């Protein structure tokens, strides 16, 4: 067994066997069945399951490597973009080196779609797609692990509990990321913090930056990070399909002091994040950070300010901020009508009022906060320039 075999993505020579395994996995077939035939899955599942398996085998025929698989999946991502968004835009591609490797460090709002949209942007621009970090807490069933590792995902240990075990796991993770980039010349995507920023307050965990240095102690922090071409990425969603669920979680956490996920909750969030309406989506790539910081804390601060400044604000962010009772009133934030067209404002106001009506009154402050925080962070960051 190789030193990274338990966490690395699948290699090209493993693809056919994994796909064959997936084509007979009953849990995976049931997921497809419920997605394609939701009204018939329970009553006629026994009849439709062989049909689903046959169509899946037909779909994967001829796929022999990761590139083939991603080319086959690309039209489905295009379909998701058309169906679940009002369009996706990208900026900052010219900041990237097409022949180099990048450590894409992104804000984190959606479990699956954050890396999917980064991949989509890079794929459209002709760049190689990165390897993707995914927490082992999300890989609750074998077929999910197979699917993610087929899509160039590697596993981040989050379920490890002992201090020594955690240290060993993160040492291995650090070694793998550095090996992937420096030896195998493959870029990497990783979220700026563990878990989604459910309150809309995007902040980098300096522990992640320290983890990157763990396996490179022969170098000082700055040169070790510099050679990874750490590239901040700001991902902006006009609307979050999971916003009501996040507001509920934040309310329970604030009023009880804890929140325990129910079985299948992450799976439901993944499904809603993929299929739910997001309005407009924007992805911005900053230039790599190779200097101007002395340690992990300074680097985290720089990443934060870049992501805040490059976050694409939409009318809903202004509407939410102006009704947020915890807003920083010292900031010079214009009225939404002074920034966007009347048609945009009217559309956003209608949607926002509907969203608020769908949210229990006690949860509403946490819904408002999710959309107000990105604006407040941006205006505070710009005021500090």
C-alpha positions as a printed NumPy array, in Angstrom:
array([[  0.   ,   0.   ,   0.   ],
       [  1.379,   3.413,  -0.977],
       [  1.811,   6.107,   1.637],
       [ -1.217,   8.051,   0.308],
       [ -3.459,   5.214,  -0.899],
       [ -6.031,   5.766,   1.85 ],
       [ -6.629,   9.427,   0.944],
       [ -5.585,  10.014,  -2.675],
       [ -7.885,  10.215,  -5.733],
       [ -8.177,   7.193,  -7.97 ],
       [ -5.611,   6.765, -10.725],
       [ -6.485,   6.243, -14.382],
       [ -5.813,   2.506, -14.174],
       [ -8.434,   2.161, -11.395],
       [-11.285,   3.938, -13.166],
       [-12.848,   0.992, -15.032],
       [-13.022,  -1.246, -11.971],
       [-14.521,   1.506,  -9.793],
       [-17.149,   2.362, -12.396],
       [-18.103,  -1.296, -12.692],
       [-18.463,  -1.462,  -8.921],
       [-20.682,   1.627,  -8.926],
       [-22.924,   0.175, -11.644],
       [-23.94 ,  -2.622,  -9.252],
       [-23.997,  -0.658,  -5.999],
       [-27.607,  -0.755,  -4.706],
       [-27.277,   2.474,  -2.683],
       [-25.991,   4.375,  -5.712],
       [-28.668,   2.943,  -7.983],
       [-31.343,   3.964,  -5.456],
       [-30.019,   7.546,  -5.408],
       [-30.217,   7.737,  -9.206],
       [-33.658,   6.176,  -9.111],
       [-34.974,   8.743,  -6.62 ],
       [-33.456,  11.579,  -8.636],
       [-34.705,  10.446, -12.068],
       [-38.087,   9.001, -11.03 ],
       [-39.028,  10.583,  -7.674],
       [-42.727,   9.791,  -7.975],
       [-42.157,   6.122,  -8.851],
       [-39.062,   5.273,  -6.795],
       [-40.975,   3.751,  -3.885],
       [-43.791,   1.953,  -5.623],
       [-42.003,   0.758,  -8.781],
       [-38.376,   0.835,  -7.672],
       [-38.022,  -2.93 ,  -8.038],
       [-39.056,  -2.637, -11.699],
       [-37.084,   0.5  , -12.583],
       [-33.805,  -0.401, -10.827],
       [-32.614,  -2.802, -13.58 ],
       [-33.366,  -0.077, -16.143],
       [-31.316,   2.435, -14.164],
       [-28.42 ,  -0.044, -13.926],
       [-28.58 ,  -0.704, -17.677],
       [-28.561,   2.998, -18.523],
       [-25.678,   3.595, -16.146],
       [-23.603,   0.82 , -17.732],
       [-24.351,   2.313, -21.144],
       [-23.339,   5.8  , -19.93 ],
       [-19.982,   4.673, -18.549],
       [-19.077,   2.449, -21.498],
       [-15.844,   3.602, -23.086],
       [-14.659,   5.604, -20.063],
       [-11.15 ,   4.416, -19.213],
       [ -9.524,   7.351, -17.407],
       [-10.268,  10.474, -15.363],
       [-10.139,  12.804, -18.392],
       [-12.77 ,  10.676, -20.177],
       [-14.959,  10.798, -17.086],
       [-14.71 ,  14.563, -16.677],
       [-15.489,  15.071, -20.361],
       [-18.572,  12.868, -19.933],
       [-19.664,  14.739, -16.795],
       [-19.133,  18.235, -18.289],
       [-22.531,  18.341, -20.086],
       [-24.291,  17.535, -16.803],
       [-22.511,  20.43 , -15.112],
       [-23.591,  22.637, -18.023],
       [-27.155,  21.433, -17.494],
       [-26.934,  22.229, -13.772],
       [-25.648,  25.724, -14.573],
       [-28.531,  26.367, -16.961],
       [-31.204,  24.871, -14.709],
       [-30.144,  26.078, -11.247],
       [-28.554,  29.476, -11.957],
       [-29.127,  32.649, -13.939],
       [-25.617,  32.301, -15.312],
       [-22.084,  31.926, -14.005],
       [-19.276,  34.41 , -14.645],
       [-15.53 ,  34.27 , -14.042],
       [-12.801,  36.858, -13.602],
       [ -9.116,  36.712, -12.791],
       [ -8.253,  33.773, -15.058],
       [ -5.444,  35.943, -16.452],
       [ -3.893,  35.908, -12.954],
       [ -3.164,  32.193, -13.369],
       [ -0.174,  30.49 , -14.962],
       [ -1.503,  27.952, -17.503],
       [  1.722,  25.943, -17.21 ],
       [  2.039,  26.17 , -13.416],
       [  0.34 ,  24.65 , -10.395],
       [ -1.883,  26.506,  -7.944],
       [ -3.198,  25.9  ,  -4.465],
       [ -6.71 ,  27.326,  -4.851],
       [ -7.852,  28.486,  -1.392],
       [-11.543,  29.38 ,  -1.58 ],
       [-14.341,  30.595,   0.607],
       [-16.827,  27.831,   1.358],
       [-20.613,  28.097,   0.987],
       [-21.697,  24.868,  -0.713],
       [-20.403,  21.334,  -0.152],
       [-20.281,  20.234,  -3.789],
       [-20.85 ,  23.286,  -5.966],
       [-17.946,  25.407,  -4.651],
       [-15.281,  23.11 ,  -6.14 ],
       [-17.585,  22.234,  -9.056],
       [-17.796,  25.872, -10.171],
       [-14.041,  26.363,  -9.737],
       [-13.521,  23.245, -11.856],
       [-16.028,  24.51 , -14.398],
       [-14.273,  27.865, -14.719],
       [-10.861,  26.269, -15.162],
       [-12.171,  23.629, -17.573],
       [-13.818,  26.298, -19.732],
       [-10.546,  28.275, -19.78 ],
       [ -8.539,  25.241, -20.86 ],
       [ -6.747,  24.741, -17.519],
       [ -6.225,  21.387, -15.865],
       [ -8.754,  20.858, -13.081],
       [ -7.341,  20.597,  -9.545],
       [ -7.506,  17.802,  -7.024],
       [-10.215,  18.541,  -4.476],
       [-10.117,  18.3  ,  -0.687],
       [-13.207,  16.705,   0.869],
       [-13.86 ,  15.907,   4.52 ],
       [-14.217,  12.249,   5.459],
       [-17.375,  13.172,   7.404],
       [-19.171,  13.486,   4.065],
       [-18.132,  10.046,   2.831],
       [-20.69 ,   8.104,   4.825],
       [-21.289,   5.47 ,   2.163],
       [-18.785,   3.648,  -0.073],
       [-20.365,   4.882,  -3.313],
       [-19.961,   8.529,  -2.237],
       [-16.265,   7.94 ,  -1.572],
       [-15.922,   6.246,  -4.959],
       [-17.668,   9.093,  -6.783],
       [-15.583,  11.795,  -5.125],
       [-12.261,   9.999,  -5.598],
       [-13.106,   9.439,  -9.265],
       [-13.523,  13.214,  -9.539],
       [ -9.949,  13.881,  -8.352],
       [-10.947,  14.3  ,  -4.693],
       [ -8.654,  13.44 ,  -1.804],
       [ -9.769,  12.863,   1.759],
       [ -9.31 ,  15.316,   4.625],
       [ -9.488,  13.659,   8.085],
       [-12.223,  15.228,  10.205],
       [-13.475,  12.22 ,  12.14 ],
       [-10.114,  11.488,  13.79 ],
       [-10.337,  12.162,  17.527],
       [ -7.074,  11.409,  19.349],
       [ -4.43 ,  14.122,  19.47 ],
       [ -1.678,  11.849,  18.185],
       [ -3.901,  10.423,  15.458],
       [ -4.89 ,  13.926,  14.362],
       [ -1.263,  14.987,  14.158],
       [ -0.376,  11.956,  12.053],
       [ -3.378,  12.455,   9.784],
       [ -2.604,  16.117,   9.124],
       [  1.072,  15.338,   8.609],
       [  0.012,  12.864,   5.916],
       [ -2.394,  15.416,   4.413],
       [  0.341,  18.059,   4.298],
       [  2.718,  15.59 ,   2.669],
       [  0.121,  14.6  ,   0.097],
       [ -0.739,  18.166,  -0.926],
       [  2.91 ,  19.095,  -1.308],
       [  3.654,  15.83 ,  -3.148],
       [  0.688,  16.348,  -5.452],
       [  1.78 ,  19.85 ,  -6.419],
       [  5.562,  19.665,  -6.364],
       [  6.147,  16.099,  -7.56 ],
       [  3.064,  15.249,  -9.607],
       [  2.471,  18.803, -10.887],
       [ -1.233,  18.743, -10.043],
       [ -3.047,  21.765,  -8.62 ],
       [ -5.191,  21.5  ,  -5.483],
       [ -8.451,  23.104,  -4.275],
       [ -9.132,  23.424,  -0.564],
       [-11.632,  25.451,   1.474],
       [-10.318,  28.283,   3.654],
       [-11.879,  26.746,   6.784],
       [-13.437,  23.496,   7.931],
       [-17.14 ,  23.518,   7.16 ],
       [-19.236,  26.05 ,   5.299],
       [-19.417,  29.7  ,   6.375],
       [-23.067,  29.348,   7.323],
       [-23.284,  32.918,   8.626],
       [-21.77 ,  34.356,   5.422],
       [-18.654,  35.497,   7.288],
       [-15.78 ,  34.148,   5.173],
       [-12.604,  33.773,   7.243],
       [ -9.461,  31.719,   6.745],
       [ -8.425,  29.291,   9.46 ],
       [ -4.686,  29.821,   9.977],
       [ -4.446,  26.186,  11.132],
       [ -4.987,  25.106,   7.521],
       [ -2.057,  27.261,   6.421],
       [  0.097,  25.817,   9.195],
       [ -0.904,  22.321,   8.07 ],
       [  0.503,  23.043,   4.608],
       [  3.884,  23.744,   6.208],
       [  3.918,  20.686,   8.5  ],
       [  5.676,  18.396,   6.025],
       [  8.05 ,  21.122,   4.81 ],
       [  9.811,  22.04 ,   8.047],
       [ 13.159,  22.094,   6.285],
       [ 11.967,  25.414,   4.824],
       [ 10.771,  28.543,   6.594],
       [  7.038,  29.24 ,   6.362],
       [  7.205,  31.887,   3.625],
       [  9.29 ,  29.986,   1.017],
       [  7.364,  26.767,   1.773],
       [  4.05 ,  28.483,   1.011],
       [  5.429,  30.567,  -1.866],
       [  6.253,  27.537,  -3.966],
       [  2.641,  26.337,  -3.699],
       [  1.344,  29.454,  -5.521],
       [ -1.464,  29.942,  -2.994],
       [ -4.305,  31.508,  -4.982],
       [ -7.324,  33.   ,  -3.152],
       [-10.661,  32.319,  -4.843],
       [-13.875,  34.218,  -4.091],
       [-17.079,  32.321,  -4.915],
       [-20.279,  34.382,  -4.799],
       [-23.849,  33.086,  -4.914],
       [-26.707,  35.516,  -5.371],
       [-28.964,  33.124,  -3.449],
       [-28.082,  30.108,  -1.329],
       [-30.453,  27.135,  -1.73 ],
       [-29.552,  26.009,   1.801],
       [-29.997,  29.418,   3.449],
       [-33.154,  28.513,   5.408],
       [-31.516,  25.351,   6.745],
       [-28.426,  27.315,   7.752],
       [-30.59 ,  29.922,   9.516],
       [-32.314,  27.159,  11.47 ],
       [-28.977,  25.628,  12.47 ],
       [-27.574,  29.   ,  13.549],
       [-30.702,  29.709,  15.617],
       [-30.53 ,  26.343,  17.4  ],
       [-26.816,  26.789,  18.044],
       [-27.352,  30.298,  19.437],
       [-30.26 ,  29.336,  21.692],
       [-29.099,  25.929,  22.943],
       [-25.318,  26.134,  22.656],
       [-24.98 ,  23.127,  20.37 ],
       [-26.263,  21.616,  17.157],
       [-26.234,  17.929,  16.284],
       [-26.727,  16.921,  12.674],
       [-29.357,  14.317,  11.922],
       [-28.559,  11.224,   9.822],
       [-28.665,  12.095,   6.141],
       [-28.542,  15.854,   6.753],
       [-25.328,  16.332,   4.771],
       [-26.74 ,  14.247,   1.915],
       [-29.83 ,  16.474,   1.838],
       [-27.638,  19.607,   1.811],
       [-25.603,  18.203,  -1.066],
       [-28.735,  17.47 ,  -3.104],
       [-30.289,  20.862,  -2.378],
       [-27.018,  22.646,  -3.15 ],
       [-26.762,  20.95 ,  -6.535],
       [-30.359,  21.34 ,  -7.691],
       [-31.54 ,  24.464,  -5.818],
       [-31.851,  27.898,  -7.415],
       [-28.802,  30.12 ,  -6.915],
       [-29.48 ,  33.174,  -9.059],
       [-26.221,  34.501, -10.466],
       [-22.889,  32.916,  -9.536],
       [-19.461,  34.537,  -9.821],
       [-15.959,  33.104,  -9.363],
       [-12.883,  35.33 ,  -9.067],
       [ -9.271,  34.09 ,  -9.059],
       [ -6.706,  36.319,  -7.38 ],
       [ -3.018,  36.408,  -8.218],
       [ -0.952,  33.893,  -6.215],
       [  0.375,  35.101,  -2.857],
       [  4.11 ,  34.445,  -2.687],
       [  5.3  ,  37.284,  -0.45 ],
       [  4.111,  40.063,   1.858],
       [  3.41 ,  37.859,   4.882],
       [  5.57 ,  36.542,   7.698],
       [  3.442,  33.803,   9.221],
       [  0.145,  31.949,   8.968],
       [ -1.833,  34.637,  10.773],
       [ -0.679,  37.402,   8.42 ],
       [ -1.318,  35.203,   5.395],
       [ -4.834,  34.35 ,   6.609],
       [ -5.546,  38.052,   7.05 ],
       [ -4.394,  38.816,   3.494],
       [ -6.493,  36.007,   2.041],
       [ -9.54 ,  37.229,   3.949],
       [ -9.271,  40.791,   2.672],
       [ -8.805,  39.648,  -0.919],
       [-11.829,  37.341,  -0.779],
       [-13.945,  40.045,   0.881],
       [-12.95 ,  42.637,  -1.723],
       [-13.479,  40.301,  -4.676],
       [-16.795,  38.895,  -3.512],
       [-19.477,  39.864,  -6.061],
       [-22.272,  41.664,  -4.212],
       [-25.858,  41.452,  -5.437],
       [-28.958,  43.508,  -4.607],
       [-30.018,  41.02 ,  -1.922],
       [-26.823,  41.741,   0.029],
       [-27.733,  45.44 ,   0.228],
       [-31.353,  44.7  ,   1.106],
       [-30.287,  42.385,   3.921],
       [-27.583,  44.694,   5.277],
       [-29.901,  47.708,   5.503],
       [-32.352,  45.708,   7.645],
       [-29.691,  43.976,   9.774],
       [-29.867,  45.185,  13.363],
       [-26.185,  44.361,  13.89 ],
       [-24.857,  46.277,  10.895],
       [-21.902,  48.62 ,  11.307],
       [-23.596,  51.997,  10.853],
       [-20.237,  53.769,  10.59 ],
       [-19.837,  52.333,   7.078],
       [-20.852,  54.445,   4.09 ],
       [-23.068,  51.903,   2.336],
       [-25.267,  53.318,  -0.42 ],
       [-28.903,  52.431,  -0.899],
       [-29.471,  49.467,  -3.197],
       [-31.225,  51.749,  -5.719],
       [-28.003,  53.736,  -6.133],
       [-26.013,  50.634,  -7.148],
       [-28.343,  48.498,  -9.27 ],
       [-31.008,  49.079, -11.9  ],
       [-34.625,  49.455, -10.881],
       [-35.495,  46.135, -12.528],
       [-32.763,  44.281, -10.619],
       [-33.826,  45.836,  -7.338],
       [-37.496,  45.048,  -7.863],
       [-36.759,  41.409,  -8.757],
       [-34.451,  41.001,  -5.765],
       [-36.888,  42.651,  -3.363],
       [-39.702,  40.325,  -4.461],
       [-37.517,  37.243,  -4.065],
       [-36.137,  38.423,  -0.711],
       [-39.57 ,  39.082,   0.76 ],
       [-40.696,  35.615,  -0.313],
       [-37.592,  34.12 ,   1.308],
       [-38.276,  35.949,   4.559],
       [-41.887,  34.766,   4.561],
       [-40.697,  31.166,   4.213],
       [-38.422,  31.589,   7.247],
       [-39.778,  31.31 ,  10.817],
       [-39.659,  34.703,  12.555],
       [-37.141,  33.534,  15.165],
       [-34.784,  32.303,  12.409],
       [-34.988,  35.457,  10.288],
       [-32.122,  37.378,  11.963],
       [-29.794,  34.532,  10.999],
       [-31.063,  34.507,   7.43 ],
       [-30.492,  38.266,   7.183],
       [-26.981,  37.887,   8.619],
       [-25.97 ,  35.365,   5.938],
       [-26.567,  37.891,   3.164],
       [-25.444,  40.992,   5.093],
       [-22.041,  39.726,   6.251],
       [-20.369,  39.622,   2.807],
       [-21.31 ,  43.268,   2.203],
       [-20.133,  44.393,   5.632],
       [-16.821,  42.565,   5.229],
       [-16.243,  44.118,   1.819],
       [-17.021,  47.691,   2.857],
       [-14.928,  47.372,   6.015],
       [-12.018,  45.986,   4.014],
       [-12.218,  48.707,   1.397],
       [-12.451,  51.39 ,   4.106],
       [ -9.218,  50.094,   5.612],
       [ -7.242,  50.543,   2.366]])
